[in-house]
Amino acid sequence: MKYSNITSLEDFYASLSGSDLVEKISQYLLNRISPEETTLVLGYGDPYLNKLDKLDKMNESGNEKLFYAIPSGYKISRWPAIRPFQTVVADEKNLPFLSYSFDKVIVVNFFEFSKHSRQTLNEISRCLKSNGSLIVISLNKSMLFRKIKRIRNSITEIVACLNSKSFILKRVFEVGEKSFHEIEPSSPLLLKTAQIFYDMVVLDTSREIPAEETVFDLQEALSVP
């Protein structure tokens, strides 16, 4: 992902509309994440990390379970103005984490800009625990294209990519200035039509474990020294 800077995103989240969307989405994230879970935030996570700081205060181990990976394609001019979480600038096609490290991965404002969505999803799948989940927060190209001109992937394109990599939609939310509504994931037509009205979308997914991966884990568990 290569573009000059993240000024457009900063300006969007600094607006009344952007800050309102952050409040709504952050509340959903706080309800979905446990302080005991190891969580990775990938992408432009600045607006949400201060909200997720509430998890740290609930967790006796401090911020050891919350990680922030900034894609190397983000040409930022300054370090994120957040508390010192375990933060790293990372190649999104080769994440610097061990396999099965995270209970949840939250991807913020990445897939709508990325040229490497499939490679990144492979890496996310590798890093997630077998019962882990992926939450995608994405801008809607239809509504915000005039404000942020570098958006390249629509919501339907992102959903198709998720499906191709064995991520199954569990819950889908359309988010607007005056709305936070669930969309029935089994209705692609409704999801596509709804894009006319919302500003952002939250895709809450789980990873479908390939059969060969399950067999491998079982063989390893039953191996005799």
C-alpha positions as CSV (number, residue, x, y, z in Angstrom):
1,M,0.0,0.0,0.0
2,K,1.7,3.2,-1.2
3,Y,0.3,6.7,-0.9
4,S,1.7,10.0,0.1
5,N,0.4,10.3,3.7
6,I,-2.6,9.7,6.0
7,T,-3.7,13.4,6.2
8,S,-7.1,12.6,4.7
9,L,-7.8,10.0,7.3
10,E,-6.6,12.3,10.1
11,D,-8.9,15.1,8.8
12,F,-11.8,12.7,8.5
13,Y,-11.5,11.4,12.1
14,A,-11.0,14.9,13.4
15,S,-14.3,15.9,12.0
16,L,-17.6,15.7,14.0
17,S,-18.8,13.0,11.7
18,G,-15.6,10.9,12.1
19,S,-15.4,11.3,15.9
20,D,-19.1,10.2,16.1
21,L,-18.4,7.1,14.1
22,V,-15.4,6.3,16.3
23,E,-17.5,6.4,19.4
24,K,-20.1,4.0,18.0
25,I,-17.6,1.5,16.6
26,S,-15.4,1.6,19.7
27,Q,-18.3,0.7,22.0
28,Y,-18.9,-2.3,19.8
29,L,-15.2,-3.3,20.0
30,L,-15.2,-3.0,23.8
31,N,-18.1,-5.3,24.0
32,R,-16.4,-7.8,21.7
33,I,-12.9,-7.9,23.3
34,S,-12.0,-9.4,26.6
35,P,-9.1,-8.1,28.7
36,E,-7.7,-11.6,28.7
37,E,-7.5,-11.8,24.9
38,T,-4.4,-11.0,23.0
39,T,-5.4,-8.5,20.3
40,L,-3.7,-7.0,17.2
41,V,-4.8,-3.7,15.7
42,L,-3.5,-3.4,12.1
43,G,-3.9,-0.3,9.9
44,Y,-4.8,3.2,11.0
45,G,-5.8,2.4,14.6
46,D,-5.0,5.7,16.3
47,P,-8.6,6.9,16.7
48,Y,-9.6,3.5,18.4
49,L,-6.6,2.7,20.5
50,N,-7.3,5.4,23.1
51,K,-10.8,3.9,23.5
52,L,-9.4,0.4,23.8
53,D,-7.1,1.7,26.6
54,K,-10.0,0.9,28.8
55,L,-9.1,-2.8,28.4
56,D,-5.6,-2.1,29.7
57,K,-7.1,-0.6,32.9
58,M,-9.1,-3.8,33.4
59,N,-6.1,-6.0,32.8
60,E,-3.6,-6.4,35.6
61,S,-0.8,-7.3,33.2
62,G,-1.0,-3.7,31.7
63,N,-0.8,-3.4,27.9
64,E,1.0,-6.7,27.2
65,K,-2.0,-8.1,25.3
66,L,-2.7,-5.2,23.0
67,F,-0.5,-4.8,19.9
68,Y,-0.5,-2.2,17.1
69,A,1.0,-2.8,13.7
70,I,1.3,0.1,11.4
71,P,1.7,-1.0,7.7
72,S,5.0,0.2,6.2
73,G,3.1,1.8,3.3
74,Y,1.7,4.4,5.6
75,K,4.1,7.3,5.2
76,I,3.5,8.9,8.5
77,S,5.3,12.1,9.5
78,R,5.1,11.4,13.3
79,W,4.7,8.5,15.7
80,P,1.0,7.9,16.7
81,A,-0.2,10.2,19.4
82,I,-1.3,7.3,21.7
83,R,0.0,5.6,24.8
84,P,3.0,3.4,24.2
85,F,1.3,0.1,23.3
86,Q,3.5,-2.6,21.8
87,T,3.7,-0.8,18.5
88,V,5.7,-1.8,15.4
89,V,5.9,-0.7,11.7
90,A,5.4,-3.9,9.8
91,D,5.3,-5.3,6.3
92,E,1.7,-6.3,5.9
93,K,2.7,-9.2,3.7
94,N,5.0,-10.6,6.4
95,L,3.7,-9.8,9.8
96,P,6.4,-10.1,12.6
97,F,4.4,-12.3,14.9
98,L,4.4,-16.0,15.7
99,S,1.7,-18.2,14.3
100,Y,-1.5,-18.6,16.5
101,S,-0.6,-15.5,18.5
102,F,-3.8,-13.6,18.6
103,D,-7.4,-14.1,19.8
104,K,-8.6,-11.2,17.7
105,V,-7.2,-9.1,14.9
106,I,-8.9,-5.7,14.2
107,V,-8.1,-4.2,10.8
108,V,-8.8,-0.5,10.5
109,N,-8.8,1.4,7.2
110,F,-6.5,-0.9,5.5
111,F,-8.3,-3.2,3.0
112,E,-10.0,-0.3,1.2
113,F,-6.6,1.1,0.2
114,S,-4.5,-2.1,-0.1
115,K,-3.0,-3.8,-3.2
116,H,-2.1,-6.8,-1.0
117,S,-5.3,-7.8,0.6
118,R,-5.0,-11.5,-0.1
119,Q,-1.4,-11.7,1.1
120,T,-2.3,-9.8,4.3
121,L,-5.2,-12.1,4.9
122,N,-2.9,-15.1,4.6
123,E,-0.7,-13.5,7.3
124,I,-3.7,-12.7,9.5
125,S,-4.9,-16.3,9.2
126,R,-1.5,-17.5,10.2
127,C,-1.3,-15.3,13.3
128,L,-4.9,-16.0,14.5
129,K,-5.6,-18.8,17.0
130,S,-7.8,-21.5,15.6
131,N,-10.9,-20.1,17.3
132,G,-9.8,-16.4,16.6
133,S,-11.8,-13.8,14.9
134,L,-11.1,-10.9,12.5
135,I,-13.0,-7.6,12.7
136,V,-12.6,-5.3,9.7
137,I,-13.5,-1.5,9.9
138,S,-13.7,0.0,6.5
139,L,-14.7,3.3,4.8
140,N,-17.4,3.2,2.2
141,K,-16.0,4.1,-1.2
142,S,-19.4,5.2,-2.5
143,M,-20.0,7.8,0.3
144,L,-16.5,9.0,1.0
145,F,-14.8,8.8,-2.4
146,R,-14.9,12.5,-2.9
147,K,-13.3,13.2,0.5
148,I,-10.7,10.4,0.4
149,K,-9.8,9.8,-3.2
150,R,-7.3,7.0,-2.8
151,I,-9.9,4.3,-1.8
152,R,-9.5,1.5,-4.3
153,N,-11.6,-1.5,-2.9
154,S,-15.3,-1.4,-2.3
155,I,-17.0,-3.2,0.6
156,T,-18.3,-5.9,-1.7
157,E,-14.7,-6.4,-3.0
158,I,-13.4,-6.7,0.5
159,V,-16.2,-9.2,1.4
160,A,-15.3,-11.3,-1.7
161,C,-11.7,-11.3,-0.6
162,L,-12.6,-12.4,2.9
163,N,-14.7,-15.3,1.6
164,S,-12.0,-16.4,-0.7
165,K,-9.7,-16.8,2.3
166,S,-12.1,-18.8,4.4
167,F,-13.2,-15.9,6.7
168,I,-16.9,-16.3,7.4
169,L,-19.1,-13.3,8.1
170,K,-20.8,-13.6,11.4
171,R,-22.2,-10.0,11.9
172,V,-22.1,-7.0,9.6
173,F,-22.9,-3.4,10.6
174,E,-23.5,-0.3,8.6
175,V,-22.4,2.8,10.4
176,G,-23.5,6.3,9.7
177,E,-23.8,9.6,11.5
178,K,-27.2,8.6,12.9
179,S,-27.1,4.9,12.6
180,F,-25.4,1.6,13.7
181,H,-27.5,-1.1,12.1
182,E,-26.8,-4.8,11.6
183,I,-27.1,-6.2,8.1
184,E,-28.0,-9.8,7.5
185,P,-24.8,-11.3,6.2
186,S,-26.6,-14.0,4.2
187,S,-28.0,-11.2,2.0
188,P,-25.3,-10.0,-0.4
189,L,-27.8,-7.9,-2.3
190,L,-28.9,-6.1,0.8
191,L,-25.3,-5.4,1.7
192,K,-24.6,-4.1,-1.7
193,T,-27.7,-1.9,-1.8
194,A,-27.0,-0.5,1.7
195,Q,-23.6,0.9,0.5
196,I,-25.5,3.8,-0.9
197,F,-26.4,5.0,2.6
198,Y,-23.7,4.3,5.1
199,D,-20.3,5.9,5.8
200,M,-18.4,2.9,7.2
201,V,-18.9,-0.8,7.7
202,V,-17.8,-3.2,10.5
203,L,-17.3,-6.8,9.3
204,D,-17.1,-9.3,12.2
205,T,-15.8,-12.6,10.9
206,S,-14.4,-16.0,12.1
207,R,-11.8,-18.1,10.4
208,E,-12.9,-21.5,8.9
209,I,-10.1,-23.9,9.8
210,P,-8.9,-25.9,6.8
211,A,-9.1,-29.7,7.3
212,E,-5.4,-30.2,6.8
213,E,-4.6,-27.7,9.6
214,T,-6.8,-29.6,12.0
215,V,-5.2,-32.9,11.1
216,F,-1.7,-31.4,11.6
217,D,-2.6,-30.1,15.0
218,L,-4.1,-33.4,16.0
219,Q,-1.0,-35.4,14.8
220,E,1.3,-33.1,16.8
221,A,-0.8,-33.4,19.9
222,L,-0.8,-37.2,19.7
223,S,2.9,-37.6,18.8
224,V,4.9,-39.8,21.1
225,P,8.3,-38.5,22.2
